[in-house]
């Protein structure tokens, strides 16, 4: 496999202060092990990461931007998602 045919990998890094991984960029690599090594060399030069995830770009599934309304609109028929009918005791104060 030549370098021009290497698949694209998405790189996610968890920082020392964070609890979640964040997408930091993409790299080309022949396999997952090489992708992690390359991601370490490219995206953690200053020792800012404690964990690396790589995902082959072809395996990432995304929602369709043209369907954002139905996908992200709140479900009005699910009243339990809207806590407007709960009463908050006065001793709790502001939440």
Secondary structure, DSSP 8 states (H G I E B T S, - for coil): --GGG-EEEEEEEEESS-SSEEEEEEEEESSHHHHHHHHHHHH-TTS-EEEEEEEEGGG-----GGGHHHHHS--TT-GGGSGGG----GGG---
